[in-house]
């Protein structure tokens, strides 16, 4: 049998290679271009927005809330598998080194979720507090220590199964995180020291309590599988993921949408695609999230035509690209082939549904534009976005799907 270090190294190597292979498809040329464009536009808008800020703007409070939720979302990636409950359980007493390496890996990777937002917030933070380079470095180091503490406590809580302990911990840690982060950003280091002492006592308490409990293998394996499936769902928006476990969610409040499809052999795929779109979080969820994000960004834009138009087109494009995989949702299902005309109407049914979805999104973006600007800009954004949706669906998307179908044949 391999030793503990070899087991960890093998799994880490497999995990990194798998992640890298999917990132290659996720960070494709189209998406990178959009990200670069959004980053450039966002940086310009961000700098102009900072110039308009009033001295009493609650920058520290906003950063505190943001980092508090980043800190609370801490968990150790163990890379455990279902078979481990049989093969590794007998040698649990030898796995301390394995879990220590898992903890180190988790802290290093999750530190980026602290460092990147902190870098983004630096212009706002400096503008609000006049912080210098030394105070920025100290603040970042202290925030990373807070992240380390959250990760340790989260690991200790993994030994508990009581719901009351978990919910109580979340509320207490959220309160502590908000207080200590606020004092760190306010550079009130005396209060930071006091809270660090409280945090140390809190960690020691759960460390001693966890020693009396056994490792919860089922809980750790389930949590690891959930993290893998979350990544697979994201990757599945860009490419096929064989390991993704599909989950359907009944949304009874949208049954009336499906019932509007006429009962006919020609509408087999229209019914199936619409039902899959509504019940699958991979499609319905991404449309809802991108629509909300687009509306939030639009609400912070000035009342100019160009900015509103660019945001509407970019998020419409992103939505269309990411739900295009709906076309292959029933690729392995033979049931539609029982209907003579089903295959002939597959493409037109798919494009019809995507067009309606993006059209609704375009209307929502236009209405948000109307709320912050004039009627003329609303009409212009609506016309251009609808025209773009038509070209995108019946031009680009249809051509790309047909090309892929020919390549497969």
C-alpha positions as CSV (number, residue, x, y, z in Angstrom):
1,X,0.0,0.0,0.0
2,X,1.2,3.5,-0.7
3,X,2.1,5.7,2.2
4,X,0.0,8.7,3.2
5,X,2.3,11.2,1.4
6,X,2.1,9.3,-1.9
7,X,-1.7,9.1,-1.7
8,X,-2.0,12.8,-1.2
9,X,0.5,13.6,-4.0
10,X,-1.2,11.3,-6.4
11,X,-4.7,12.8,-5.7
12,X,-3.4,16.4,-5.8
13,X,-1.7,15.7,-9.2
14,X,-4.9,14.2,-10.6
15,X,-7.0,17.1,-9.2
16,X,-4.8,19.8,-10.7
17,X,-4.6,18.0,-14.1
18,X,-8.4,17.6,-14.2
19,X,-9.0,21.3,-13.2
20,X,-6.4,22.5,-15.8
21,X,-8.0,20.4,-18.5
22,X,-11.4,22.0,-18.0
23,X,-10.0,25.5,-17.5
24,X,-8.6,25.1,-21.0
25,X,-12.1,25.0,-22.4
26,X,-13.6,27.5,-19.9
27,X,-11.1,30.2,-20.6
28,X,-11.5,30.1,-24.4
29,X,-10.8,33.0,-26.8
30,X,-14.4,34.3,-26.7
31,X,-14.6,34.4,-22.9
32,X,-11.1,35.9,-22.5
33,X,-12.0,38.7,-24.9
34,X,-15.2,39.4,-23.0
35,X,-13.3,39.4,-19.6
36,X,-10.6,41.7,-20.9
37,X,-13.2,44.0,-22.3
38,X,-15.2,44.0,-19.0
39,X,-12.0,44.5,-17.0
40,X,-10.9,47.5,-19.0
41,X,-14.4,49.0,-19.0
42,X,-14.8,48.2,-15.3
43,X,-11.5,49.8,-14.4
44,X,-12.4,53.0,-16.2
45,X,-15.8,53.2,-14.7
46,X,-14.3,52.3,-11.2
47,X,-11.8,55.2,-11.5
48,X,-14.4,57.7,-12.5
49,X,-16.8,56.5,-9.8
50,X,-14.0,57.0,-7.1
51,X,-13.7,60.7,-8.2
52,X,-17.4,61.2,-7.4
53,X,-17.4,59.6,-3.9
54,X,-18.3,61.8,-0.9
55,X,-16.0,61.7,2.2
56,X,-18.7,60.0,4.2
57,X,-19.1,57.0,1.8
58,X,-19.1,53.7,3.9
59,X,-16.2,52.1,2.1
60,X,-14.8,50.3,5.2
61,X,-18.2,49.0,6.0
62,X,-18.7,47.6,2.5
63,X,-15.3,46.0,2.6
64,X,-16.0,44.5,6.0
65,X,-19.2,42.8,4.9
66,X,-17.6,41.5,1.7
67,X,-14.6,40.0,3.5
68,X,-16.7,38.6,6.3
69,X,-18.7,36.4,3.9
70,X,-15.4,35.5,2.1
71,X,-13.9,34.4,5.4
72,X,-17.0,32.4,6.5
73,X,-16.9,30.4,3.3
74,X,-13.9,28.4,4.4
75,X,-13.6,24.6,4.1
76,X,-10.8,22.1,3.7
77,X,-10.5,20.3,0.3
78,X,-9.7,16.8,1.4
79,X,-9.9,15.1,-2.1
80,X,-11.5,12.1,-0.4
81,X,-13.3,9.5,-2.5
82,X,-16.3,7.2,-1.8
83,X,-14.1,4.1,-1.6
84,X,-11.9,5.8,1.2
85,X,-14.6,4.9,3.8
86,X,-13.6,1.3,3.2
87,X,-9.9,1.4,2.4
88,X,-8.6,4.4,4.4
89,X,-10.9,4.1,7.4
90,X,-8.7,1.3,9.0
91,X,-5.7,3.6,8.9
92,X,-7.4,6.7,10.1
93,X,-4.9,7.1,12.9
94,X,-2.1,7.5,10.3
95,X,-3.9,10.2,8.2
96,X,-2.9,13.2,10.3
97,X,-0.2,14.1,7.7
98,X,-2.6,13.7,4.9
99,X,-5.2,16.1,6.4
100,X,-2.4,18.5,7.3
101,X,-1.4,18.7,3.6
102,X,-5.0,19.1,2.6
103,X,-5.3,22.0,5.1
104,X,-2.2,23.7,3.7
105,X,-3.4,23.3,0.1
106,X,-6.8,24.7,1.0
107,X,-5.3,27.7,2.7
108,X,-3.0,28.5,-0.2
109,X,-5.7,28.2,-2.8
110,X,-8.4,30.0,-0.8
111,X,-6.0,32.9,0.0
112,X,-6.4,34.0,-3.5
113,X,-10.1,34.8,-2.8
114,X,-8.8,37.2,-0.1
115,X,-5.9,38.7,-2.0
116,X,-7.8,39.4,-5.3
117,X,-10.7,41.2,-3.8
118,X,-8.3,43.2,-1.5
119,X,-6.3,44.3,-4.6
120,X,-9.6,45.4,-6.3
121,X,-10.6,47.3,-3.1
122,X,-7.2,49.1,-2.7
123,X,-8.2,52.2,-4.7
124,X,-11.5,52.5,-2.7
125,X,-9.7,51.8,0.5
126,X,-6.9,54.3,-0.1
127,X,-9.4,56.9,-1.2
128,X,-11.5,56.5,2.0
129,X,-8.7,56.1,4.6
130,X,-5.5,57.5,3.0
131,X,-3.8,54.3,3.8
132,X,-0.1,53.9,2.8
133,X,1.8,50.9,1.5
134,X,2.8,49.7,4.9
135,X,-0.7,49.7,6.3
136,X,-2.0,47.9,3.2
137,X,0.5,45.1,3.7
138,X,-0.3,44.8,7.4
139,X,-4.0,44.7,6.6
140,X,-3.6,42.0,4.0
141,X,-1.5,39.9,6.3
142,X,-4.0,40.2,9.1
143,X,-6.9,39.3,6.8
144,X,-5.0,36.2,5.7
145,X,-4.6,35.3,9.4
146,X,-8.3,35.7,9.8
147,X,-8.8,33.4,6.9
148,X,-6.5,30.8,8.5
149,X,-8.5,30.9,11.7
150,X,-11.8,30.4,9.8
151,X,-10.3,27.4,8.0
152,X,-9.1,25.8,11.3
153,X,-12.4,26.3,13.0
154,X,-14.3,25.0,10.0
155,X,-12.2,21.9,10.0
156,X,-12.9,21.3,13.7
157,X,-16.6,21.8,13.1
158,X,-16.4,18.9,10.7
159,X,-16.2,16.5,13.7
160,X,-19.7,17.7,14.8
161,X,-23.0,16.5,13.4
162,X,-25.3,18.6,15.6
163,X,-27.1,21.3,13.5
164,X,-27.2,23.6,16.5
165,X,-23.4,23.6,16.8
166,X,-23.0,24.4,13.1
167,X,-25.5,27.2,13.0
168,X,-24.3,28.7,16.3
169,X,-20.7,28.6,14.9
170,X,-21.7,30.4,11.7
171,X,-23.5,33.2,13.6
172,X,-20.6,33.6,16.1
173,X,-17.9,33.5,13.5
174,X,-19.8,35.9,11.2
175,X,-20.0,38.4,14.1
176,X,-16.3,37.9,15.0
177,X,-15.2,38.2,11.4
178,X,-17.2,41.5,10.9
179,X,-15.7,43.0,14.1
180,X,-12.1,42.0,13.5
181,X,-12.2,42.9,9.8
182,X,-13.7,46.3,10.6
183,X,-11.0,47.1,13.1
184,X,-8.2,45.8,10.8
185,X,-9.4,48.1,8.0
186,X,-9.9,51.0,10.5
187,X,-6.3,50.3,11.7
188,X,-7.5,50.0,15.3
189,X,-4.9,47.4,16.1
190,X,-5.5,47.4,19.9
191,X,-9.0,46.0,19.3
192,X,-7.6,43.6,16.7
193,X,-5.2,42.1,19.3
194,X,-8.1,41.7,21.8
195,X,-10.3,39.9,19.1
196,X,-7.4,37.7,18.1
197,X,-7.1,36.5,21.7
198,X,-10.8,35.7,21.6
199,X,-10.4,33.9,18.3
200,X,-7.5,31.9,19.8
201,X,-9.7,30.8,22.7
202,X,-12.5,29.9,20.4
203,X,-10.2,27.7,18.3
204,X,-8.8,26.0,21.4
205,X,-12.3,25.3,22.7
206,X,-13.4,23.5,19.5
207,X,-10.0,21.8,19.2
208,X,-10.4,20.2,22.6
209,X,-14.1,19.4,21.9
210,X,-13.2,17.7,18.6
211,X,-10.6,15.4,20.3
212,X,-13.5,13.6,21.9
213,X,-15.2,12.9,18.6
214,X,-14.5,10.7,15.6
215,X,-13.8,11.8,12.1
216,X,-17.0,12.0,10.1
217,X,-16.1,10.2,6.9
218,X,-19.5,10.3,5.3
219,X,-19.8,14.0,5.9
220,X,-16.3,14.8,4.5
221,X,-16.8,12.6,1.4
222,X,-20.3,14.2,0.7
223,X,-18.8,17.7,1.1
224,X,-15.9,16.9,-1.3
225,X,-18.3,15.4,-3.8
226,X,-20.5,18.6,-3.6
227,X,-17.5,20.8,-4.4
228,X,-16.5,18.6,-7.3
229,X,-20.0,18.8,-8.7
230,X,-20.1,22.5,-8.3
231,X,-17.0,22.8,-10.4
232,X,-18.3,20.3,-13.0
233,X,-21.5,22.4,-13.3
234,X,-19.4,25.5,-14.1
235,X,-17.3,23.6,-16.6
236,X,-20.3,22.0,-18.2
237,X,-21.4,25.5,-19.4
238,X,-18.4,25.4,-21.7
239,X,-17.8,21.7,-22.6
240,X,-19.2,18.2,-21.9
241,X,-18.4,16.9,-18.4
242,X,-18.9,13.1,-18.2
243,X,-18.6,13.1,-14.4
244,X,-21.4,15.7,-13.9
245,X,-24.4,14.2,-12.1
246,X,-27.5,15.9,-13.5
247,X,-30.0,17.1,-11.0
248,X,-33.5,18.3,-11.9
249,X,-35.5,20.7,-9.7
250,X,-39.2,20.9,-10.0
251,X,-40.4,24.4,-10.5
252,X,-44.1,24.1,-10.2
253,X,-44.7,27.8,-10.5
254,X,-43.4,27.7,-14.1
255,X,-45.7,24.8,-15.2
256,X,-47.9,27.2,-17.1
257,X,-44.9,28.0,-19.4
258,X,-44.5,24.4,-20.4
259,X,-48.3,23.9,-20.8
260,X,-48.3,26.6,-23.5
261,X,-46.6,24.3,-25.9
262,X,-49.2,22.7,-28.2
263,X,-49.6,19.0,-28.1
264,X,-48.2,17.9,-31.4
265,X,-45.5,15.6,-32.8
266,X,-43.8,18.7,-34.3
267,X,-43.4,20.2,-30.9
268,X,-41.7,17.2,-29.2
269,X,-38.3,18.9,-28.9
270,X,-39.8,22.3,-28.0
271,X,-41.5,20.7,-25.1
272,X,-38.4,18.7,-24.0
273,X,-36.0,21.6,-24.4
274,X,-38.3,24.0,-22.5
275,X,-38.8,21.4,-19.7
276,X,-35.1,20.8,-19.5
277,X,-34.4,24.6,-19.4
278,X,-36.9,25.2,-16.6
279,X,-36.0,22.2,-14.4
280,X,-32.2,22.2,-14.8
281,X,-30.2,24.6,-12.7
282,X,-27.4,24.5,-15.3
283,X,-29.5,26.6,-17.7
284,X,-32.3,28.3,-15.8
285,X,-29.9,29.3,-12.9
286,X,-27.2,30.8,-15.2
287,X,-29.8,32.9,-17.0
288,X,-31.2,34.2,-13.7
289,X,-27.8,35.0,-12.3
290,X,-26.4,36.7,-15.4
291,X,-29.6,38.7,-15.7
292,X,-29.4,39.9,-12.1
293,X,-25.7,40.7,-12.4
294,X,-26.3,42.6,-15.7
295,X,-29.1,44.6,-14.1
296,X,-27.0,45.5,-11.1
297,X,-24.2,46.7,-13.3
298,X,-26.6,48.7,-15.5
299,X,-28.1,50.4,-12.4
300,X,-24.6,51.8,-11.5
301,X,-24.0,53.0,-15.1
302,X,-24.4,56.6,-16.0
303,X,-27.4,57.5,-18.2
304,X,-25.3,57.2,-21.5
305,X,-26.3,55.1,-24.4
306,X,-22.9,53.5,-25.1
307,X,-22.4,52.1,-21.6
308,X,-25.9,50.7,-21.3
309,X,-25.7,49.2,-24.8
310,X,-22.3,47.5,-24.2
311,X,-23.4,45.9,-20.9
312,X,-26.7,44.6,-22.4
313,X,-24.9,43.1,-25.4
314,X,-22.1,41.5,-23.4
315,X,-24.4,39.8,-20.9
316,X,-26.8,38.7,-23.6
317,X,-23.8,37.2,-25.5
318,X,-22.5,35.5,-22.3
319,X,-26.0,34.0,-21.5
320,X,-26.4,32.7,-25.0
321,X,-22.9,31.1,-25.1
322,X,-23.4,29.4,-21.7
323,X,-26.9,27.9,-22.4
324,X,-26.0,26.7,-25.9
325,X,-25.2,23.3,-24.4
326,X,-28.9,22.8,-24.0
327,X,-29.0,21.5,-27.6
328,X,-27.1,18.3,-26.5
329,X,-29.2,17.8,-23.4
330,X,-31.1,14.9,-24.9
331,X,-28.2,13.6,-27.0
332,X,-28.4,10.1,-25.5
333,X,-32.1,9.9,-25.2
334,X,-33.8,7.6,-27.7
335,X,-37.4,8.5,-26.8
336,X,-37.7,11.5,-29.2
337,X,-36.8,9.2,-32.1
338,X,-40.1,7.5,-31.7
339,X,-41.8,10.5,-33.3
340,X,-41.3,10.7,-37.0
341,X,-41.0,14.5,-37.3
342,X,-39.1,15.2,-34.0
343,X,-35.5,15.3,-35.4
344,X,-36.5,17.6,-38.3
345,X,-37.8,20.2,-35.8
346,X,-35.0,19.8,-33.3
347,X,-32.9,22.8,-34.5
348,X,-35.9,25.2,-35.0
349,X,-37.4,24.2,-31.6
350,X,-34.1,24.9,-29.8
351,X,-33.4,28.2,-31.6
352,X,-37.0,29.3,-30.8
353,X,-36.6,28.7,-27.1
354,X,-33.2,30.4,-26.9
355,X,-34.4,33.4,-28.9
356,X,-37.4,33.8,-26.5
357,X,-35.1,33.5,-23.4
358,X,-32.6,36.1,-24.7
359,X,-35.4,38.3,-25.9
360,X,-36.9,38.4,-22.4
361,X,-33.4,39.2,-21.0
362,X,-33.0,42.0,-23.6
363,X,-36.4,43.5,-22.5
364,X,-35.4,43.4,-18.8
365,X,-32.1,45.1,-19.5
366,X,-33.9,47.8,-21.5
367,X,-36.4,48.4,-18.7
368,X,-33.5,48.9,-16.3
369,X,-32.0,51.3,-18.8
370,X,-35.4,53.2,-18.9
371,X,-35.3,53.5,-15.1
372,X,-32.0,55.3,-15.1
373,X,-32.1,57.2,-18.4
374,X,-34.5,58.6,-21.0
375,X,-37.2,57.0,-23.1
376,X,-35.1,57.5,-26.3
377,X,-32.2,55.6,-24.9
378,X,-34.6,52.8,-23.8
379,X,-35.9,52.5,-27.3
380,X,-32.4,52.5,-28.8
381,X,-31.1,49.9,-26.4
382,X,-34.1,47.7,-27.0
383,X,-33.9,47.8,-30.8
384,X,-30.2,47.2,-31.0
385,X,-30.3,44.4,-28.4
386,X,-33.2,42.6,-30.1
387,X,-31.4,42.9,-33.4
388,X,-28.3,41.5,-31.9
389,X,-30.2,38.6,-30.3
390,X,-31.7,37.8,-33.8
391,X,-28.3,37.7,-35.4
392,X,-26.7,35.8,-32.6
393,X,-29.4,33.1,-32.4
394,X,-30.3,32.6,-36.1
395,X,-26.8,33.5,-37.4
396,X,-23.9,32.7,-35.1
397,X,-25.5,30.0,-32.9
398,X,-27.3,28.1,-35.7
399,X,-24.1,28.1,-37.8
400,X,-21.9,27.0,-34.9
401,X,-24.2,24.1,-34.0
402,X,-24.5,22.9,-37.6
403,X,-20.7,23.0,-38.0
404,X,-20.3,20.9,-34.8
405,X,-22.9,18.4,-36.1
406,X,-21.0,18.1,-39.4
407,X,-17.7,17.6,-37.6
408,X,-19.2,14.8,-35.5
409,X,-20.6,13.1,-38.6
